[in-house]
Amino acid sequence: MTHETDADIILSVRNLSVDYQTERGAVRSVRSVTFDLRQGEALALIGESGCGKTTLGLSLLRLLPKNSRIGEESRVLYQPGTKSLDVMKLDNEALRQFRWKTCAMVFQAALNAFNPVLRISEEIYDTAQAHGMTDKRQVRERILHLFRLVRLEPKRVFNAYPHELSGGMRQRVLIALSLLLDPTVLILDEPTTALDILTQATIIEVLRELREKLHFSMIFISHDLSIAAELADRVATMYAGKIVEIGPVAETFYRPRHPYTYGLIHAVPLMSGERRELISIPGSPPALIDLPPGCKFNPRCPYVTNVCLGEEPILEKQTDGQRSQQQVDHFAACYNVDSLIAAQAALQTSTQVTAQTSGDDLPQEAQEIADGRSD
């Protein structure tokens, strides 16, 4: 599913698989995932809890626990310019340098991310020193600059203990710290979890501004569709350890091509616009230790047919006439895309809803999901 030129691609993931070894057997958390991340792009990974999003993010930096096993055919290629570096083949020292300096990650649980007995400044100096930055003055100037960018009071936060900062402030400190060594790729795992709605809006705005100013590529992991609507250039939907749809954010919200993505969008209440009936996705995600045959979504899918019970579908390019001018391709792994398209058309006709794009070029539905956060 290559759709960008080689010059555009900064990170290329191929056939990435991760199993966790347990007493009951192998838990297949990530299954043959393939995608490209372009220079300066923001890619959102969305899906229900347990679908493999966090494991995928951790595997890109090889930060998985000891009971994990990465598939032999898995490749994570970092490609700055004409060079190509396979992260899966790096030794310990090269991997340590790759982490944070080239590719950084902001983890979940900002409230517990810092050592409670160390000042923020000590955490920053330790991180910088571990990666060869020994000039404390230079480190201090760099982090104070980043604190300003994330809308923190630099000197006060620099000398503070973690308990003196709110959850939103600690989250922004983590974001600033992740950018200390000027990485080209930033991975964020649920960056707004456990934060109030106003703080979430601030974090989203900060991330947007940082990407515009620092020009890094970003992968962010979330089950919150409003974040994808606000921040992403492309959206990848994960289900049962696999990407089942990936495409431009506006098109994915307005014209989803996988029933699971469609279900996620219509299970979200809108805070603005016309009221609509919420449609929950029936059933529960499958156990990753005992996946059903064929399409893994088939027990919950309203469009299931006999073919869905056989071989699992692969990601295929969606090529109907209305998307012929798309610069970025849209892929979905579904045998019944035509049925989903027909159902969406019938729903639009029956409710007489006309999709309209906003000033940010998001369709009305995606924009309403995003607007609901500020309301």
C-alpha positions as CSV (number, residue, x, y, z in Angstrom):
1,M,0.0,0.0,0.0
2,T,2.7,2.5,-1.1
3,H,1.2,5.8,-2.1
4,E,3.8,8.4,-1.2
5,T,7.1,9.1,-3.0
6,D,10.2,7.8,-1.4
7,A,11.3,11.4,-0.7
8,D,8.1,12.0,1.4
9,I,8.5,9.0,3.7
10,I,10.2,9.4,7.0
11,L,9.1,6.2,8.6
12,S,8.1,3.0,6.8
13,V,6.6,0.1,8.7
14,R,6.3,-3.2,7.0
15,N,4.7,-6.4,8.2
16,L,5.0,-5.5,11.9
17,S,3.7,-8.2,14.2
18,V,3.9,-8.5,18.0
19,D,2.9,-11.4,20.2
20,Y,2.8,-11.6,24.0
21,Q,3.7,-14.9,25.4
22,T,1.3,-15.9,28.2
23,E,0.4,-19.1,30.1
24,R,-2.7,-19.5,27.9
25,G,-0.7,-19.0,24.7
26,A,0.4,-16.3,22.3
27,V,-1.7,-13.1,22.4
28,R,-1.5,-11.6,18.8
29,S,-1.6,-7.9,19.7
30,V,-0.3,-6.5,16.4
31,R,-0.7,-8.5,13.2
32,S,1.2,-7.7,10.0
33,V,0.7,-3.9,10.1
34,T,2.1,-1.9,7.2
35,F,2.0,1.9,6.8
36,D,4.1,4.9,5.9
37,L,4.5,8.1,7.8
38,R,5.4,11.2,5.7
39,Q,7.6,14.1,6.6
40,G,5.6,16.6,8.6
41,E,2.5,14.4,8.7
42,A,0.2,13.7,11.6
43,L,-1.2,10.2,11.7
44,A,-3.9,9.2,14.1
45,L,-4.3,5.6,15.3
46,I,-7.8,5.1,16.6
47,G,-9.8,2.2,17.9
48,E,-11.3,0.6,21.0
49,S,-9.2,-0.2,24.0
50,G,-7.3,-3.5,23.5
51,C,-7.0,-3.2,19.7
52,G,-3.2,-3.0,19.7
53,K,-2.6,0.8,19.4
54,T,-0.3,1.2,22.3
55,T,1.6,-2.0,21.5
56,L,2.2,-0.7,17.9
57,G,3.5,2.6,19.2
58,L,5.9,0.9,21.7
59,S,7.1,-1.5,19.1
60,L,8.3,1.3,16.9
61,L,10.9,2.1,19.6
62,R,11.3,-1.5,20.8
63,L,10.1,-0.6,24.2
64,L,8.0,-3.7,24.7
65,P,8.0,-5.9,27.8
66,K,10.1,-9.1,28.0
67,N,7.3,-11.4,27.3
68,S,6.8,-9.9,23.9
69,R,8.0,-11.2,20.6
70,I,8.4,-9.2,17.4
71,G,7.8,-11.1,14.2
72,E,10.9,-12.0,12.1
73,E,9.6,-10.3,9.0
74,S,8.8,-7.0,10.8
75,R,10.6,-3.9,9.5
76,V,10.6,-0.4,10.9
77,L,12.6,1.7,8.5
78,Y,13.6,5.3,9.4
79,Q,14.4,7.0,6.1
80,P,15.9,10.5,6.4
81,G,16.8,11.5,2.9
82,T,18.5,8.7,0.9
83,K,19.5,6.8,4.1
84,S,17.6,3.9,5.5
85,L,17.9,2.6,9.1
86,D,16.1,-0.6,10.2
87,V,15.2,0.0,13.9
88,M,14.6,-3.7,14.4
89,K,18.3,-4.4,13.7
90,L,19.9,-1.7,15.9
91,D,22.1,-2.7,18.7
92,N,21.5,-1.5,22.3
93,E,23.6,1.7,22.0
94,A,22.3,2.7,18.6
95,L,18.8,2.0,19.7
96,R,19.3,4.2,22.8
97,Q,20.5,7.1,20.6
98,F,17.6,6.5,18.2
99,R,15.1,6.9,21.1
100,W,14.4,10.5,22.0
101,K,17.0,11.9,19.7
102,T,15.4,10.7,16.5
103,C,12.1,9.4,17.6
104,A,10.5,10.4,21.0
105,M,7.4,9.1,22.7
106,V,5.1,10.7,25.2
107,F,3.5,8.0,27.3
108,Q,0.1,7.7,29.0
109,A,-0.3,8.7,32.7
110,A,1.2,12.2,32.9
111,L,0.3,12.3,36.6
112,N,2.7,9.5,37.3
113,A,5.4,10.2,34.8
114,F,7.9,12.1,37.0
115,N,9.9,11.1,40.1
116,P,8.1,12.9,42.9
117,V,11.3,13.7,44.8
118,L,13.2,15.3,41.9
119,R,12.7,18.7,40.5
120,I,11.7,19.0,36.9
121,S,15.1,20.5,36.2
122,E,16.9,17.4,37.5
123,E,14.8,15.2,35.2
124,I,15.6,17.3,32.3
125,Y,19.4,17.4,33.0
126,D,19.4,13.6,33.4
127,T,17.7,13.1,30.1
128,A,20.0,15.5,28.3
129,Q,23.1,14.0,29.8
130,A,22.1,10.5,28.9
131,H,22.1,11.6,25.2
132,G,25.4,13.5,25.3
133,M,24.2,17.1,26.1
134,T,26.5,18.1,28.9
135,D,26.3,21.9,28.6
136,K,23.7,22.7,31.3
137,R,23.4,26.3,30.1
138,Q,22.5,25.1,26.6
139,V,20.0,22.5,28.0
140,R,18.4,25.1,30.2
141,E,18.0,27.6,27.3
142,R,16.5,24.9,25.1
143,I,13.9,23.7,27.6
144,L,12.9,27.2,28.7
145,H,12.2,27.9,25.0
146,L,10.1,24.8,24.7
147,F,8.2,25.6,27.9
148,R,7.3,28.9,26.3
149,L,6.1,27.1,23.2
150,V,3.8,24.9,25.3
151,R,2.4,27.9,27.2
152,L,4.1,27.3,30.6
153,E,5.8,29.8,32.9
154,P,9.4,28.7,32.2
155,K,11.4,29.5,35.3
156,R,8.7,28.5,37.7
157,V,8.1,25.1,36.1
158,F,11.8,24.4,35.6
159,N,12.4,24.6,39.4
160,A,9.1,23.0,40.5
161,Y,8.5,19.5,41.9
162,P,5.9,17.4,40.1
163,H,3.3,17.8,42.8
164,E,3.4,21.5,42.4
165,L,2.0,21.2,38.8
166,S,-1.4,20.3,37.6
167,G,-2.1,17.4,35.3
168,G,-2.3,19.6,32.2
169,M,1.0,21.3,33.1
170,R,2.7,17.9,33.6
171,Q,1.4,16.8,30.3
172,R,2.9,19.9,28.6
173,V,6.2,19.4,30.5
174,L,6.3,15.8,29.0
175,I,5.7,17.2,25.5
176,A,8.4,19.8,25.9
177,L,10.8,17.2,27.3
178,S,10.1,14.9,24.4
179,L,11.2,17.7,22.0
180,L,14.4,18.5,23.9
181,L,16.6,16.7,21.4
182,D,14.7,17.9,18.4
183,P,13.4,14.5,17.2
184,T,11.9,14.2,13.7
185,V,9.2,11.8,14.8
186,L,7.0,12.2,17.9
187,I,4.7,9.4,19.2
188,L,2.0,10.4,21.6
189,D,-0.1,7.8,23.5
190,E,-3.4,9.1,24.6
191,P,-2.1,12.7,25.2
192,T,-5.3,14.0,26.7
193,T,-6.3,11.1,28.9
194,A,-7.5,12.0,32.5
195,L,-7.5,15.8,31.6
196,D,-10.5,18.0,31.9
197,I,-12.1,19.2,28.6
198,L,-10.6,22.7,28.7
199,T,-7.1,21.3,29.3
200,Q,-7.6,18.8,26.5
201,A,-8.4,21.7,24.1
202,T,-5.2,23.5,25.2
203,I,-3.1,20.4,24.6
204,I,-4.5,19.9,21.2
205,E,-3.9,23.6,20.3
206,V,-0.3,23.3,21.6
207,L,0.4,20.2,19.6
208,R,-0.9,21.9,16.4
209,E,1.3,24.9,17.0
210,L,4.4,22.9,17.8
211,R,4.1,20.8,14.6
212,E,3.8,24.0,12.5
213,K,6.8,25.6,14.2
214,L,9.1,22.5,14.6
215,H,8.1,20.5,11.5
216,F,8.2,17.1,13.1
217,S,6.1,14.1,12.0
218,M,3.6,12.8,14.6
219,I,1.8,9.6,15.4
220,F,-0.8,9.9,18.1
221,I,-2.8,7.1,19.6
222,S,-6.3,7.8,20.8
223,H,-9.8,6.4,21.1
224,D,-11.1,10.0,21.0
225,L,-12.3,10.9,17.5
226,S,-12.3,14.6,18.3
227,I,-8.5,14.6,18.5
228,A,-8.2,12.9,15.1
229,A,-10.6,15.5,13.7
230,E,-8.5,18.3,15.1
231,L,-5.0,17.2,14.5
232,A,-4.6,14.4,12.0
233,D,-3.8,14.6,8.3
234,R,-4.6,10.8,8.0
235,V,-6.5,8.4,10.2
236,A,-5.7,4.7,10.6
237,T,-8.4,2.6,12.3
238,M,-7.2,-0.5,14.2
239,Y,-9.2,-3.5,15.0
240,A,-8.0,-6.8,16.6
241,G,-4.3,-5.9,16.1
242,K,-4.6,-4.8,12.4
243,I,-5.2,-1.6,10.5
244,V,-8.5,-2.1,8.8
245,E,-8.8,1.4,7.2
246,I,-6.4,4.3,6.5
247,G,-7.1,7.5,4.7
248,P,-7.3,11.3,4.7
249,V,-9.0,12.6,7.8
250,A,-11.8,14.4,6.1
251,E,-12.6,11.5,3.8
252,T,-12.4,9.0,6.6
253,F,-15.0,10.9,8.7
254,Y,-17.2,11.8,5.8
255,R,-16.9,8.6,3.7
256,P,-15.7,5.8,6.0
257,R,-15.0,2.6,4.0
258,H,-15.0,0.1,6.8
259,P,-18.0,-0.8,8.9
260,Y,-16.0,-0.5,12.1
261,T,-14.8,3.1,11.4
262,Y,-18.4,3.9,10.5
263,G,-19.6,2.5,13.8
264,L,-17.1,4.4,15.8
265,I,-18.1,7.7,14.2
266,H,-21.8,7.1,14.7
267,A,-21.3,6.0,18.4
268,V,-20.1,9.5,19.3
269,P,-22.7,12.1,20.5
270,L,-22.5,15.5,18.8
271,M,-22.7,18.6,20.8
272,S,-23.6,20.9,17.9
273,G,-25.6,20.5,14.7
274,E,-28.7,18.4,14.3
275,R,-29.4,15.7,16.8
276,R,-29.1,12.1,15.6
277,E,-29.7,8.7,17.1
278,L,-26.6,7.1,18.5
279,I,-25.8,3.7,17.1
280,S,-23.6,1.6,19.3
281,I,-21.4,-1.2,17.8
282,P,-22.9,-4.5,19.0
283,G,-20.9,-7.1,20.9
284,S,-17.3,-6.8,22.1
285,P,-13.8,-6.8,20.5
286,P,-12.5,-10.4,20.1
287,A,-10.0,-11.9,22.5
288,L,-6.6,-11.5,20.8
289,I,-5.6,-15.0,22.0
290,D,-8.6,-16.6,20.1
291,L,-9.5,-14.6,17.0
292,P,-12.4,-15.6,14.8
293,P,-11.8,-16.9,11.3
294,G,-12.0,-14.6,8.3
295,C,-12.6,-10.9,8.9
296,K,-12.2,-10.3,12.7
297,F,-15.0,-7.8,12.7
298,N,-17.5,-10.3,11.2
299,P,-19.3,-11.2,14.6
300,R,-20.2,-7.5,15.0
301,C,-20.7,-6.4,11.4
302,P,-24.2,-5.7,10.1
303,Y,-23.0,-6.3,6.5
304,V,-21.4,-9.7,7.1
305,T,-21.7,-12.3,4.3
306,N,-20.3,-15.8,3.8
307,V,-17.2,-14.5,2.2
308,C,-16.3,-12.6,5.4
309,L,-16.1,-16.0,7.3
310,G,-13.4,-17.3,5.0
311,E,-10.1,-15.5,4.3
312,E,-9.3,-12.3,6.1
313,P,-9.6,-9.3,3.7
314,I,-6.5,-7.2,2.9
315,L,-6.2,-3.4,2.7
316,E,-7.2,-2.4,-0.8
317,K,-7.3,1.0,-2.4
318,Q,-10.7,2.6,-2.7
319,T,-11.0,4.0,-6.3
320,D,-14.6,5.2,-6.9
321,G,-14.9,8.2,-9.2
322,Q,-15.4,10.7,-6.4
323,R,-12.0,10.1,-5.1
324,S,-10.1,10.2,-8.4
325,Q,-8.5,13.6,-7.5
326,Q,-7.3,12.5,-4.0
327,Q,-3.6,13.1,-3.6
328,V,-3.5,10.6,-0.7
329,D,-5.0,7.2,-1.2
330,H,-7.7,5.7,0.9
331,F,-7.5,2.0,1.9
332,A,-9.9,-0.4,3.6
333,A,-9.9,-4.1,4.4
334,C,-13.6,-5.0,3.7
335,Y,-15.4,-7.3,1.3
336,N,-18.6,-5.3,1.5
337,V,-17.6,-1.7,0.9
338,D,-20.3,-1.3,-1.7
339,S,-23.0,-2.3,0.9
340,L,-21.6,0.3,3.3
341,I,-21.6,3.0,0.6
342,A,-25.2,2.2,-0.3
343,A,-26.2,2.3,3.4
344,Q,-24.6,5.7,3.9
345,A,-26.3,7.1,0.7
346,A,-29.7,5.9,1.9
347,L,-29.2,7.4,5.4
348,Q,-28.2,10.8,3.8
349,T,-31.3,10.7,1.6
350,S,-33.7,9.7,4.4
351,T,-32.5,12.4,6.8
352,Q,-31.9,15.1,4.1
353,V,-28.5,15.9,5.5
354,T,-26.1,17.7,3.2
355,A,-22.5,17.3,4.2
356,Q,-20.6,20.7,4.3
357,T,-16.9,21.3,4.8
358,S,-15.7,23.9,7.3
359,G,-13.0,26.5,7.0
360,D,-10.5,23.8,8.1
361,D,-11.6,21.6,5.2
362,L,-13.2,19.0,7.5
363,P,-16.6,17.6,6.7
364,Q,-19.5,18.7,8.8
365,E,-19.6,15.5,10.8
366,A,-15.9,15.6,11.6
367,Q,-16.1,19.3,12.4
368,E,-19.0,18.8,14.8
369,I,-17.1,16.1,16.6
370,A,-14.2,18.5,17.0
371,D,-16.5,21.4,17.9
372,G,-18.1,19.3,20.6
373,R,-14.9,19.5,22.6
374,S,-15.1,23.3,22.9
375,D,-18.8,23.3,23.6
